Amino acid sequence: MSARSKPGRVLEPTPWCTVGPYFSVTVTDANCVRAIAPPDAKGERLKLLCSVFDRDGKCVPDTLIEIWQANADGKYNHPDDRQEKAIDSAFRGFGRQITDENGACEFETIKPGRVPGRGKLLQAPHLEVGVFTRGVLKRLATRIYFSGDAANGECPALALVPKARRATLMAQPVAGQPGTWRHEIHLSGPKETVFFDV
């Protein structure tokens, strides 16, 4: 990050100017995954619109967003998930998209079921999210929850986040578009999204 100053003034941070990482060159339609859950996967269908912003509220294009999630029954399509629940053979559970020139991308999926957390307490439905973007040398890990979900108040993972910051993890329903949710990821600044140290 650079800084600018005038005589007698305090240095103020300026927006990121890092070049790259040029995901739009290396991640193509062939290895992007928009449909986390194909149309024949069971569960409540939803469309997720994601947008990424810098500290000044400007959109950040060429950001790679990866999403992992459980199926409608709360089971991940992964051998480490040893729950005695059936795997939905039509369910992929993984998505990858690059933000466009407006800092936006979208995914098609289903609302995930609740998965156990520490002490086997059930977590609220959520998506695991990895963010790769300019000026950041490692993956940023965060989550997306669903605003208004009754399980949010009893989620042990969400309880670790200060109440005033939980809104940064909440996708909001889009008015007039049933089944469509919008989520904003703010990389820094006053609206900075909560990122987890994993």
C-alpha positions in Angstrom: 0.0 0.0 0.0 1.3 3.5 -0.8 0.7 6.6 1.2 0.3 10.3 0.3 0.9 13.3 2.5 1.2 17.1 2.5 3.3 19.2 4.9 1.8 19.1 8.4 -0.7 16.3 7.5 -1.0 12.7 8.7 -0.3 10.0 6.1 -3.5 8.5 4.8 -3.7 5.0 3.2 -4.5 4.9 -0.5 -6.2 2.1 -2.4 -4.3 -1.0 -3.4 -2.3 -0.7 -6.6 -0.9 -4.3 -6.8 -0.9 -5.7 -10.3 -2.5 -9.0 -10.8 -3.2 -11.8 -10.0 -4.9 -12.2 -13.4 -7.1 -15.1 -12.6 -9.1 -14.3 -15.7 -6.2 -15.6 -17.7 -5.6 -18.8 -15.9 -9.1 -19.7 -14.7 -11.3 -20.3 -17.7 -14.8 -21.5 -18.4 -13.4 -25.1 -18.5 -12.4 -24.9 -14.8 -14.9 -22.5 -13.4 -17.9 -24.1 -11.6 -21.0 -22.0 -11.4 -23.4 -24.8 -10.5 -22.4 -26.0 -7.0 -25.6 -28.1 -7.0 -26.8 -29.2 -10.5 -30.6 -28.9 -11.2 -31.3 -32.5 -10.2 -29.7 -32.1 -6.7 -32.3 -32.2 -3.9 -32.9 -29.2 -1.7 -34.2 -25.6 -1.8 -32.8 -24.0 -4.9 -31.1 -20.7 -4.7 -29.0 -18.2 -6.7 -26.2 -16.5 -4.9 -24.9 -13.1 -6.3 -21.5 -12.2 -4.8 -19.7 -8.9 -5.1 -16.2 -7.9 -3.9 -15.2 -4.4 -2.8 -12.0 -2.6 -1.6 -11.7 -0.4 1.5 -13.1 2.6 -0.5 -16.2 0.7 -1.7 -14.9 0.2 -5.3 -15.5 -3.1 -7.0 -12.6 -5.5 -7.3 -12.5 -7.5 -10.6 -10.5 -10.6 -11.2 -11.0 -12.0 -7.7 -11.3 -15.8 -7.4 -14.1 -17.0 -5.1 -14.3 -20.7 -4.2 -17.2 -22.1 -2.2 -17.6 -25.5 -0.4 -20.9 -26.5 1.2 -22.8 -29.5 2.6 -25.8 -30.9 0.8 -29.4 -30.4 1.9 -29.1 -33.1 4.6 -25.9 -31.5 6.1 -23.3 -33.9 4.6 -20.2 -32.8 2.7 -19.3 -34.7 -0.5 -15.9 -35.6 1.0 -14.5 -38.8 2.6 -13.6 -36.9 5.8 -17.3 -36.4 6.5 -18.1 -39.7 8.3 -21.7 -38.8 9.2 -24.1 -41.6 8.7 -26.1 -39.6 6.1 -26.6 -40.4 2.4 -24.5 -38.6 -0.2 -26.7 -37.0 -2.9 -25.0 -38.3 -6.1 -26.2 -35.3 -8.0 -24.6 -32.9 -5.6 -21.2 -31.4 -6.3 -20.6 -29.2 -3.2 -17.9 -27.0 -4.8 -18.0 -23.9 -6.9 -15.4 -21.5 -8.4 -16.0 -18.2 -10.2 -14.0 -15.1 -11.0 -15.5 -11.6 -10.5 -16.2 -9.6 -13.6 -15.3 -6.0 -14.3 -18.0 -5.0 -11.8 -16.5 -7.2 -9.1 -19.4 -9.6 -9.3 -20.1 -13.3 -9.9 -22.9 -15.7 -9.3 -23.5 -19.3 -8.2 -26.4 -21.7 -8.5 -26.9 -24.1 -5.6 -29.2 -25.3 -2.8 -29.5 -24.1 0.8 -27.2 -26.4 2.8 -28.3 -28.5 5.7 -26.9 -28.0 9.2 -23.6 -29.7 10.0 -22.2 -30.5 13.4 -19.5 -28.3 14.9 -17.5 -28.5 18.1 -19.2 -30.6 20.7 -21.5 -31.9 18.0 -23.6 -28.8 18.2 -25.4 -28.1 14.9 -24.2 -25.0 13.0 -26.6 -22.8 11.0 -26.7 -23.4 7.3 -23.7 -21.7 5.7 -21.2 -21.8 2.8 -17.4 -22.0 3.3 -15.7 -19.4 1.2 -12.1 -18.9 0.0 -11.2 -15.5 -1.5 -8.0 -15.0 -3.7 -7.4 -11.4 -4.8 -4.8 -8.8 -5.7 -2.6 -7.5 -2.9 -3.3 -10.6 -0.7 -0.7 -13.3 -0.5 -2.8 -16.0 0.9 -6.4 -17.2 0.8 -8.9 -15.3 2.8 -11.3 -17.7 4.6 -14.8 -16.6 5.4 -18.4 -17.9 5.5 -21.8 -16.9 4.1 -24.8 -17.4 6.3 -28.4 -16.6 5.4 -30.0 -13.6 7.0 -33.1 -14.4 9.0 -32.4 -18.1 9.4 -33.8 -19.3 12.7 -30.7 -21.4 13.3 -28.3 -18.4 13.2 -29.0 -17.6 16.9 -27.8 -21.0 18.1 -24.8 -21.5 15.8 -21.7 -22.1 17.8 -19.3 -20.8 15.1 -21.4 -17.6 14.5 -21.4 -17.1 18.3 -17.6 -16.6 18.2 -18.1 -13.5 16.0 -18.9 -10.2 17.8 -22.6 -9.3 17.3 -21.8 -6.0 15.6 -19.7 -7.9 13.0 -22.0 -10.8 12.2 -23.9 -8.8 9.5 -20.7 -9.0 7.3 -21.3 -12.7 7.0 -25.0 -12.5 6.1 -26.4 -13.0 2.6 -29.5 -10.9 2.1 -32.6 -12.0 0.1 -33.1 -9.9 -3.1 -36.5 -8.2 -3.1 -38.8 -9.4 -5.9 -36.6 -12.3 -6.8 -37.6 -15.4 -4.8 -34.6 -17.8 -4.2 -32.0 -15.1 -5.0 -29.5 -14.0 -2.4 -26.9 -11.2 -2.5 -23.7 -11.2 -0.5 -21.0 -8.5 -0.4 -17.4 -9.2 0.6 -15.4 -6.1 1.7 -11.7 -6.7 1.8 -10.9 -4.0 4.3 -12.3 -0.7 5.6 -15.3 0.1 7.8 -17.4 -2.7 6.3 -14.6 -5.3 6.3 -16.0 -8.8 6.1 -15.1 -11.2 9.0 -12.2 -13.5 7.9 -11.3 -16.6 9.8 -7.8 -17.7 10.8 -7.8 -21.3 9.5 
